[in-house]
């Protein structure tokens, strides 16, 4: 049995309630098996100027399957860019 992405079956709670984004081995995208560490590496490799949501998704493959993790990818990208002195455009 397949379950809908968390974003599609949310009960109003925070979508990433159970996600541990400080653990580099934690899974961000189950469709493409992308971990926090892989996502962070992609963002840092791209740098502040190049790391847009579209480019990060293309490079990491996170958020390109069912799309259920895209809000989490975006939130993580915003936080990483902020820590690098940038902002999400």
C-alpha positions in Angstrom: 0.0 0.0 0.0 1.3 3.4 -0.9 0.8 6.4 1.3 0.2 10.0 0.1 3.1 12.4 0.8 2.9 14.1 4.2 2.0 17.4 2.6 -1.1 15.8 1.1 -2.3 14.2 4.3 -1.3 16.9 6.8 -3.6 17.5 9.7 -2.4 21.1 10.0 0.7 20.2 12.0 4.1 21.3 10.8 5.1 19.2 7.8 8.6 18.5 9.0 7.6 17.8 12.6 9.5 14.6 12.9 12.4 15.5 10.6 15.8 15.8 12.2 17.6 18.2 9.9 20.7 18.3 12.0 21.5 14.6 11.3 23.3 14.4 7.9 22.1 10.8 7.4 18.4 11.8 7.9 16.3 11.3 4.8 14.8 14.3 3.2 13.5 12.7 0.0 12.4 9.1 0.1 11.5 9.0 -3.7 15.1 9.7 -4.6 16.9 8.7 -1.4 18.3 12.1 -0.7 19.8 12.7 2.8 20.2 16.0 4.7 24.0 15.7 4.1 23.6 15.3 0.4 21.2 18.3 0.2 23.5 20.4 2.3 26.5 19.5 0.1 24.6 20.4 -3.0 23.6 23.8 -1.6 27.2 24.6 -0.5 28.6 23.4 -3.8 26.3 25.8 -5.7 26.9 28.7 -3.3 24.7 31.6 -2.3 24.3 33.0 -5.8 23.5 29.8 -7.6 21.4 27.8 -5.0 17.8 28.5 -6.1 15.1 26.0 -5.3 14.9 24.9 -8.9 18.6 24.4 -9.3 19.0 22.6 -5.9 16.1 20.2 -6.9 17.8 19.5 -10.2 21.2 18.9 -8.7 20.1 16.9 -5.7 17.0 15.3 -7.1 15.2 16.1 -3.8 11.6 17.1 -4.5 11.5 15.8 -8.0 9.6 12.6 -7.4 6.2 12.9 -5.8 6.9 16.5 -4.6 5.9 15.8 -1.0 9.2 16.9 0.4 9.5 20.1 -1.6 8.3 22.3 1.3 11.0 20.7 3.5 13.6 21.2 0.8 12.6 24.8 0.5 12.7 25.4 4.2 16.1 23.7 4.5 17.4 25.7 1.6 16.3 29.0 3.2 18.0 28.1 6.4 21.2 27.1 4.7 21.3 30.2 2.6 20.7 32.3 5.7 23.6 30.6 7.5 25.8 31.3 4.4 24.8 35.0 4.4 22.3 34.8 1.6 18.6 34.7 1.0 16.3 32.6 -1.1 15.2 34.4 -4.3 
